[in-house]
Amino acid sequence: MKTNSTPFFLLAAFALSGCAGGAAGRPVAPPVVAPAPPAVPAPPAFRSSRQICGVETGRTIDLTGLGVPEGSRPRALALARDTVWVLFEPPLLVGLPREVAAPPPAAIAEFGAVEEIDLIPPPAGAAWSALSVDAGDGSVWLVAETAPGLWRKRPGRRPETVPLPATPVVRERGFRAVLAGRGSVWVAPACADSAVWRLAPSGKLLGTAFDGVVPGSCSGVLLEHDWSGTAWALQPEAGAAFQLGFDLGWQPAEDFAVPLPVPDNAPLETWFFWGGAPFGLAPGAAEGGVLLLHRSAEAVEAFRENCGADNALVDVAGDGLGWAVLTRRWLRLAEHQRETTPASAE
């Protein structure tokens, strides 16, 4: 007997198509999406400041008019009684009259009328990075941070290399800071067992300070004069300051307004006094320029010092006669404003 199998296959195909249609008709669960990472907080916005560069008094000198090689960058300055010294990088020491009004030019046949400026290159291989003036005899002292070295420029003479003592030794690099006065020269090694060495002008070792602050580390000290001539030492890692006493020993300054810490734990590159207040500079600590640091009450305030377009604050120096502000583009010299007492009417 012949059997017709067509209905069976039709029913099977229908059943299979029904199952497929049912699966397609069921709701499909949405794909699992990983949660978004937490938003990264925006960097702190630092307020703009004009408390130093905004003091527009005295004489402002365009650095391009000093005759320095193209590409030179100002690094530091120091004040002598009649001269302001500016250190550039690549190393070049520039001295110009300390005049708050432009002095009359000196006629030089070869170059026409130019201001009297000293351009002093370093000895071969010397990479000067910091300087200090001895107010007693007007000598300029220079050090290099890349390798141990000490130089002295006496008035009217070329820089001379000063021999260093055999011990102690610098473990890495050279000297980060130098301070001269009171018959001594203090140098701060970038990395050594003693953070400050006191030397005679001949280079003889007279003593050390801050011995073994952090054994085996390279914690350094920054040296500075305030406007009264007092010497100070700042330990950035410890956030402590010390004042040089009459016995030439360093005494802790408990109430000193240390301009630390730097935001984002950036290094403090240099510091100075503006009037009687200490300020810190942290170049490159934040995108967009230099941070100016000042401690107010219990907190450190950080500002972006506004010195004009494409410009930034580099250094400040002052003494009993006046002050100087150095930026990447200009140098400003001013005298202290003296209060005058009106004459009494008779």
Sequence and secondary structure as in RCSB ss.txt:
>XXXX:A:sequence
MKTNSTPFFLLAAFALSGCAGGAAGRPVAPPVVAPAPPAVPAPPAFRSSRQICGVETGRTIDLTGLGVPEGSRPR
ALALARDTVWVLFEPPLLVGLPREVAAPPPAAIAEFGAVEEIDLIPPPAGAAWSALSVDAGDGSVWLVAETAPGL
WRKRPGRRPETVPLPATPVVRERGFRAVLAGRGSVWVAPACADSAVWRLAPSGKLLGTAFDGVVPGSCSGVLLEH
DWSGTAWALQPEAGAAFQLGFDLGWQPAEDFAVPLPVPDNAPLETWFFWGGAPFGLAPGAAEGGVLLLHRSAEAV
EAFRENCGADNALVDVAGDGLGWAVLTRRWLRLAEHQRETTPASAE
>XXXX:A:secstr
     HHHHHHHHHHHHHHHHHHHHS                    EEE TTTT   SEEEEGGGG   TT EEE
EEEE SSEEEEEEETTEEEEEE  SS    EEETTTEEE   EEE   TT  EEEEEE TTT  EEEEESSS  E
EEE TTS  EE    SSS  SSS EEEEEEETTEEEEEESS SEEEEEE TTS EEEEEEETSSTTS    EEEE
 TTS EEEEETTTTEEEEE TTS EEE TT       GGG    EEEEETTEEEEEEEEEETTEEEEEEEETTEE
EEEEE  STT  EEEEEE SSEEEEEESSEEEEEE           
